[in-house]
Amino acid sequence: MMERLENVARDINGTLHGDGQAVASYVDIDTRRMEAPGGIFAALPGSNTDGHTFLPAVAKLGAVAALVSRRWFENTATDRRPALNYLVVEDVEKALWKLALAVRSRFGGRVIGTTGSVAKSTVKNMIQAVCEAGLGAGRSTPGNWNNLLGVPLTILGITPDDRFLNVEMGSNAHGEIPMLASLVQPEIAVITAVKAAHLEGFGTLEGVLKEKASLGHAVGSKGAVVIPSGDAMLRGEMKQFAGEVMTVGVNADDDIQIVEMRDEIRVSGVFEHRGVRTEIKLGMPGLFNLHNAALAFGVGTLLGIPSQTIALGLANTRMPALRMELQEIHQRTIILDCYNASPASMKSALDVLVKLSDGRGVAMLGAMYELGADSD
């Protein structure tokens, strides 16, 4: 975003106390990320610490404004408020959403949304690399900003030069993906998989399917949905999607068919789309990553990016930290895959370990949470 404070106040239906001509370039809720100029600090109420207590630090960092609650503003004496421009609202979190919705409505680039039980971040990074290769600069979800706060913050980081918006959406309770989809308004939806994850919140696999598939329904008849044909639950749901459905996988009738797979420490293979074959090389282990790459390849074709350009982007994909990350320590290969876990992702990681270790592998496994009655 690049907005004058008077326009920001209008978008959020707030009251501005300060310089309306000052320009804001981003919004954040964490003072540790507020070093760049032009920031608005959103003072969210927290279960442990109220964001308003950080306003003196924000003022010293040179933030352009603070987004604060009306209750705090009216109950704090003028001489005790740090020297800042103030955007005063009834509810800071709701104001964040209002502002993100306004910024999204003015964005004219391509918009992709990704969800699924596993591989969301990996596929999001692959899509980012493909879009950067074919479209230019764009905005993608940073780190794990895939929740009800991270997604609006992602949108609020859009710059005037961005050609695409690439958003990862996570959920551990019913109704979160529909909410996020209404904010992101993707033209292309990617659903990576429906697996046993966050069952504590969803109850059953059918509950997971309903939540994840809601992103596919959100694109409507003018959009497109990219899914893996090997996921039986998604394949059954695809008939209900109003938009174009693109399948990827090893089947002859898949729109993006994986016709060759080479299981090396850095996997490679061949994809076929409309009779044209493209060599794919990835800088990461695991044959499952070829399936992830096929999803990103499908997005690239829907965006009109040439297949060789897509392949170049995939080759340059940067893996998210702690996800199948390879390190060499004392002549031993360490596979760091410890960001998060579900039964499906754990099995895939162990498959890679078996392949690479030649019978001399050691797996160190941590706890796996949010599986409810299926935890044991």
N, C-alpha and C positions, 0 to 999 in steps of 0.2 A: 504494500500500500504506500501511497505518497499523498497524504491528505492534510489540508489545513484543519486546525483544531475546530474551527467554526463548523466545518462540514462533518467532522467526527461527531460533534455534539448533536448535530441535526440527525445523523444516522442512528444514534442510540437514544434519541429523545431525552438527552441529558441537558444539564445546565453548565455552561462554561464560565469559569471564573479565571480570567487571564487573557492572554493574547490570542485572539482568534486567527491571526495570520500566521502564527507559528506552524511549522510543517512537521507532521509525524510520519515516520517511515516503517515502524513496526510496533508491535505490542508484545509484552512479556509479563510473566507472573513471578519470575525468579530474578532477584537482583544480581545473581552471579552471571547472568547473561545480558546485563544491561550496559555493557561498556561502549557499544556503538552509539553514535549520536542519533537523535531523532526518536528515541524510544518513549512509548507510553507504558508506565507501570500500572498493571491492574491489581489493586489491593484486594485480593480475595480473602474472605473469612476462612480460617482453617480450624481443624479440630484441635490442633495444638497451639498454633501461633496465628494471630490475626495479621494479614498482610499490611494493614495500616501502620503497624509498628516499624516497618522498614522504610517509611517515607523519608526520614532524614538521610538514610544511606542513599536512597534513590536521587535525592536532590544533589548530593555531593557527586554522584556519578554523571550528572548533567542531563538527566532525562528531560524531555520536552514537556511532559505532563504526567499527572497521576489520575487514574480512573478510580474514584472512591465512592463509598456509600453515602447517601444523604444523611443517614443517622450519624455517622462519624463526623461529617463535615459540620453539621449543625451543633454537635455536642463538643466540638473542639474550638477553643478560643482562637481568634485570628492570629494572635502573636505566638501561638504554639504550633501553628501549621508551618511546615517547611516551605521555603520559597520555591513554589512550583505553580504551573498552570494546573487548574483542577477541572476535571470532567465529573460532575456529580450526578449520580443515578440512584434509583431505589435499590437495584440488585446488580452487583458488579458482574456476576457470571452471566446473567441474562443479557447484559449490555455487550459483553464480549461476543455472544452469539449474534446479536443484532448487527454489530459492526462487521463481523465476518460475513454475514449474509449480504450486507450492502456491498462489501468488497467483491464477493463472488458474483453478484449480479452485474457488476461493471467489468468483469474479466472476460476478454474476448478470445482467449486461447483455448486449446484442446484440454479436456478434463477427463482423467482416468481415475477410477476408484477400485481398490483391491481389498478383498477380505478373504477369509477362509480359516480353517482350523489350524493349518500348518503352512509354513513357507511364505507368509505374507510379506515379511520384510525382505526376504531374498528376491521374490518376484517384483516387489516394488523397486528395489535397486536395479534389477534387470530392465524394467520398464524405463526407469530414469536414464540408464545408459543408452538405451535404444532411442529415446526421445531426444536426448542431447545430441546424438549422432545425426539424427534426421531432421530435427526441428530447430535446434539451437538451445538457448538458455531456458530454464524452467524452474518451477518450484516443486520440490518433493518433500514428503513427510520426513522431518529430521528424526533420527534415532527411533525412539518408541512412542512418538507423539501420535498415537492412533486412537486416543480415547476422547471422551466428551470435552476435555480441555485442550488436548493436543491438536485435534483437527481444526477447531477455529483458530488457534494460534498459527497453525500451518498456513491457513488461508490468509491470515493477516500479515504474513511475511512475503506475499506476492509483490514483485517489483514491476515497474513499467516495461522492463525488457523481457519479461517472462513470456514464453510462447506456449507453455503447457503447465498444467497443475496435476500432479501425480500423488494421490492421497491413499494412504493405508488406513484401513478402518478395522479396529478390533472391538470385541464385545465379550463380556462374561455374564450378561443378563439380558433377558428378553426386551426387545424394543430399542436397543441402543443403535443397531445398524440402520433401521429406518430413520431415526433421528439424524444420524450423521449423514445419511444419503440425502435427506431433505436439505441439508446445508451445502454439501459438496455438489449435488446435482450433476453426477458424472454422465458423460455421453457414452463411455465405454466402462462396463463393469467386468472385473475379473474375480472369479471365485476359485480359489486354489484347491480346496478340498473340504469335505465334510467328514470329520473324524471325531473320536472320543476325546474332546477337550472342553474344559470348563463345564463339565456335566453337573457340578454342584449348582450352577446357575440355570442350566438349560434342562436338566433332568434326564433327557433321553437324546439319542441321535436324531430323532425326528424333531426335537426342539432345536438342536443345532442346525439342522437343515432349514427350518423355517426362518431362523435368524439370518443365516448366511445368504440364503436365496433371496431375502428381501432386497439386497443390493441389486440383484439381477432384475427384479420387478421394478425397481426405482428408475431405471433408464427409460422405461416406456417404449412405445412403438418406434420412435425415431432413433433409439440407441442400439447398442450391441452388447452381448454378453459372451465372454470367453470362459470356457470351462474345460476341464480334463474329461475325456470320454471314459477313462478308466474308473471314474467315481460313479458307482451305480446310482447312488441317491441323487446326485446332481443330474445325471442323465435322465432319470425319471422326472425330474422337475422341469427340464428344459422345454417341455411341451407347453408349460404354463407361461413362459416368458413372452412378452408381447414384441420385443425387439428381435433383431437378427441374433442368431446363436451360432457361435463359432466353436467347434470342438477341436481339441488337440490331443494327440496320443499316437498309438502304434497301429490303429485300425486303418484299413484301406480307405474307408469312407470319411476319415477325419479331414477337416479343412486344413489343418497343419499336421502332416503325418511324419512321425519320427521313423525314418526308414533304415537308419543305421545308428548303432550306439557302440562306443569304444570305452570300456571301463578301465581307464588309466588313472594315475594320481590326479591328473587334470583331464576331465572327461571331454570327449568330442563325439561328433556324429553328423548325420545328414538329415535335414528337414526337407519335405516336399510340399509345395503349395501350388495348386493349379498346374501340375505337371512340371514345375520348375524346382530343381533340387539345389539346396544351398548347404555348403559345408559350415559346420558350427564347431567352434573351439571355445571351451570355457576354462578359466583359470582357477578351477575349484574341483574337488573330488565329488563322487557320488552320482550314479546314473540318474537318481531322482532329480538332480539339478538339470538334466536335459529336458525332463518333463516341465520343470519350472521355466526353463528358457523357452520352451515351445509356447507357453502362455504369453510371455513377453513378445515373442515373434508374432503371435496372432494380433496383439495390440498394434505392433508396428505396421502390419499389413493393413489393418483397418484405418490407420492414420495415413496410409498412402506412402509409407517410407519404403524405398527399394530394398530388396532382400539382402543384397550385399552390404548395404549400410546398416541394416538390422544386425547382421552377423558381426560387423565391426563393433557395434555397440555392445553386443553380448560378450565379445572377447575382452572388452575393457571394463566389464562390470566389476565394481568393488563390493565384495561381500560385507554384510553387516558384521560388526565386531561380535566375537564369541559365538558365531554360527559357522560350524565346519571350518574354523580358522586353523590353518596348518602352521606349526612352528617346529623348527629343528633345534633341539637342546641336547647337548652332549651326545651327538650322533644318534639321537632318537627322535622319531616323529611324534609330535604331540598334536592331537586333534582337539581343539577347544570348541566344544559345542554346548556351552553351559549357560546360555542366556535364559532359555526357557525349555520346557519339555512337555510332551504329550506322548502317549504310548506309540502313536504312529511315527513321530519324529525320532523318538528314542530307537525304534526298530531300524529306521533308515540309518541312523548314526552307527549303530552296531554292525549293520551290513557293510558300511564303509570300513569300519575297523577290521572286520574279518578279511575283507579284500586286501587291505593294505598291509596287514600285520604278518601275513604268511604263517599263521599259527602261533605267533609270539606277542599277541596283543593283550593289553590289560585295560579293563573298563572300570572307571571310577564313577559310580552313579550316585546322584544326590536324590533328594526328595522330589516327589511329583505331586503338586497340589491341585485343588479345585476339581477333583474327580468325584466328589460326593460319595454315594454308596458304592461306587466302583473302585474306590481307592485301593483296596487290598488286591 
